[in-house]
Every structure is written in structure tokens, then in C-alpha cells.
Amino acid sequence: MSEQLKHDSITPYNTDASKKEQVAAMFDNIAGKYDFLNHFFSVGIDKKWRKKAIKELALDKPESILDVATGTGDFAFEAMRLKPTKMVGIDISDGMLNVGREKIKKRNLTEKMEFINADSEDLPFENNHFDAVTVSFGVRNFQNLLKGLKEINRVLKPEGKVVILEFSKPRKFPLKQAYFLYFKFIMPVVGKLVSKDKSAYAYLPQSVMAFPEGKDFENIMDKAGFNSVNIQPVTGGIASIYTGRK
Ligand SMILES: C[S@@+](CC[C@H](N)C(=O)[O-])C[C@H]1O[C@@H](n2cnc3c(N)ncnc32)[C@H](O)[C@@H]1O
């Protein structure tokens, strides 16, 4: 059993259900509004981050890619620019996956893309299977971060690359102050109004605040077995791109 980290116990609803059950229920609840709120809250910057993160794989030219915690699939669709022959997305929320599956059909990508319900901490793939693994805004939600990262390492081929995009905390004035105000006060109120889930957009800042970032996250990636770990903060540190190799 992998070690539990402090952030692993941050949950959306604070009920007796496991973090995984609560997270899946929360994303099922907000699935219909997720894409809108995502781009609205980030004023579209998330699209730039996704592009930049996926460029990290350009030289590798991966043929098979796994997008973990794919949700409605935005990171997976961005990775399709790399022209892989196979892209698999996994997620524990069918609500989110169904939105993504509709996009696959609309974009005529059913031959190359498949979204399946699976848990990042127990991936239904054999060892050394994928050329690359991607995760955007997913690792923060894992029930057991180290276990999830070890699973990603297991299914990657030797020398395969992982690219992880996740929120982090800006450290410099005035972005730091503006970010905390926006994240703690504006986002939960607007998120509640639009998604009708009063916990979801309160959980978001809580989970970001408690999440190990920068060097702390690098240490966990090392423990999970990744080499050549690199950290690239984007937009003053609001988010960070982490890469590593098996
Ligand atoms: C914030 S969304 C990110 C979705 C997408 N990657 C994106 O960038 O828009 C987080 C996703 O992680 C999924 N998730 C959380 N824990 C998971 C786990 N243990 N295994 C698979 N997916 C998980 C949630 O269901 C949710 O769809």
C-alpha cells in the first residue's frame, strides 16, 4: 500500500465516502458545465497551457498515448496534434467521459480515440504499454497520489515520457494576492451559481492549496520511479508543467 500524503485527505463533500467516490460524484454533477466553467474561469489561458504542455512530447512523436483523468478530453484532443495512432483516455466519472465521447464522435476520431472508465490507481493495462502518458488537472484529485504516479510509471514503456499539467500557487506580488482573492472568493461563488454544486468550486481552491507543488511534487515523482524530472511554471506560477521519463 502506497504512503498517504496530506492532500490525499482533501475531499469535496467531507462525507464518509472515499475521496474517489466523492470526486467521481462531484465530476458527474458538474460534467455538463465543466467545459464552460473551465475556460470561463481561466479566461482561456488553460488552452495555452495545454498547448505548451503537449509540445513537450513533440520530439518523442509518441504513437500510443494514455491520457489519465481525461474528463471531457481537452488534453487528449490537444495531444491528437501529435498524430498518435492510438489515444486512450481514462476517468472515473462517466458523466465527464460521456461529454468527451460525444466530442470524439463529432470530430470523427472514433478510429483513433477511446475513452474508458478506469481508475488511475489501478490501470487496466499491462506493463510497458504506452509511449507517453499525459495528465492535466487530474493528479490533484487522486485518492493516493503516489500510487497513481507509480501506476503511470508501470504502464509507460522504458524511456517513455509523462507530462503533467497542474495548478500551483504564484509566489510574487501582486499576482499572488490577486490569485488568492479570485480563487478563494470569486470562483466558489460563481462556480456554485453556474454548476449548482456548492461544494465543487470550494473544493477546487482547497485541493490546490493543499497540493504538493514544485520541488515537493518532484520528490514524489522521483519516488514513483521517474527520471529527469523537470518543472516549468507557467503564467507566473498559476500552473506548472512537470515532465519525467521512465
Ligand atoms: C479537473 S478534471 C480534469 C479533466 C481534464 N483532464 C481536463 O484537463 O480538463 C479532473 C478529472 O480527474 C478525474 N479523476 C479523479 N480521480 C481519478 C482517478 N483516481 N482515476 C481517474 N480519473 C480520476 C475526475 O473524474 C475528473 O474528470
PDBQT file of the ligand as one rigid body, heavy atoms in Angstrom, charges set to zero:
ROOT
HETATM    1  C1  LIG A 301     -10.381  18.818 -13.239  1.00  0.00    +0.000 C 
HETATM    2  S1  LIG A 301     -10.829  17.399 -14.173  1.00  0.00    +0.000 S 
HETATM    3  C2  LIG A 301      -9.648  17.433 -15.468  1.00  0.00    +0.000 C 
HETATM    4  C3  LIG A 301     -10.158  16.859 -16.739  1.00  0.00    +0.000 C 
HETATM    5  C4  LIG A 301      -9.256  17.034 -17.957  1.00  0.00    +0.000 C 
HETATM    6  N1  LIG A 301      -8.010  16.336 -17.818  1.00  0.00    +0.000 N 
HETATM    7  C5  LIG A 301      -9.018  18.481 -18.242  1.00  0.00    +0.000 C 
HETATM    8  O1  LIG A 301      -7.867  18.915 -18.263  1.00  0.00    +0.000 OA
HETATM    9  O2  LIG A 301      -9.986  19.222 -18.454  1.00  0.00    +0.000 OA
HETATM   10  C6  LIG A 301     -10.249  16.091 -13.145  1.00  0.00    +0.000 C 
HETATM   11  C7  LIG A 301     -10.689  14.710 -13.587  1.00  0.00    +0.000 C 
HETATM   12  O3  LIG A 301      -9.976  13.730 -12.830  1.00  0.00    +0.000 OA
HETATM   13  C8  LIG A 301     -10.811  12.601 -12.712  1.00  0.00    +0.000 C 
HETATM   14  N2  LIG A 301     -10.261  11.716 -11.667  1.00  0.00    +0.000 N 
HETATM   15  C9  LIG A 301     -10.115  11.986 -10.358  1.00  0.00    +0.000 A 
HETATM   16  N3  LIG A 301      -9.584  10.939  -9.709  1.00  0.00    +0.000 NA
HETATM   17  C10 LIG A 301      -9.368   9.985 -10.637  1.00  0.00    +0.000 A 
HETATM   18  C11 LIG A 301      -8.844   8.663 -10.587  1.00  0.00    +0.000 A 
HETATM   19  N4  LIG A 301      -8.463   8.117  -9.433  1.00  0.00    +0.000 N 
HETATM   20  N5  LIG A 301      -8.768   7.962 -11.732  1.00  0.00    +0.000 NA
HETATM   21  C12 LIG A 301      -9.185   8.505 -12.908  1.00  0.00    +0.000 A 
HETATM   22  N6  LIG A 301      -9.705   9.748 -13.017  1.00  0.00    +0.000 NA
HETATM   23  C13 LIG A 301      -9.798  10.475 -11.893  1.00  0.00    +0.000 A 
HETATM   24  C14 LIG A 301     -12.153  13.234 -12.385  1.00  0.00    +0.000 C 
HETATM   25  O4  LIG A 301     -13.234  12.342 -12.547  1.00  0.00    +0.000 OA
HETATM   26  C15 LIG A 301     -12.174  14.410 -13.357  1.00  0.00    +0.000 C 
HETATM   27  O5  LIG A 301     -12.807  14.100 -14.569  1.00  0.00    +0.000 OA
ENDROOT
TORSDOF 0
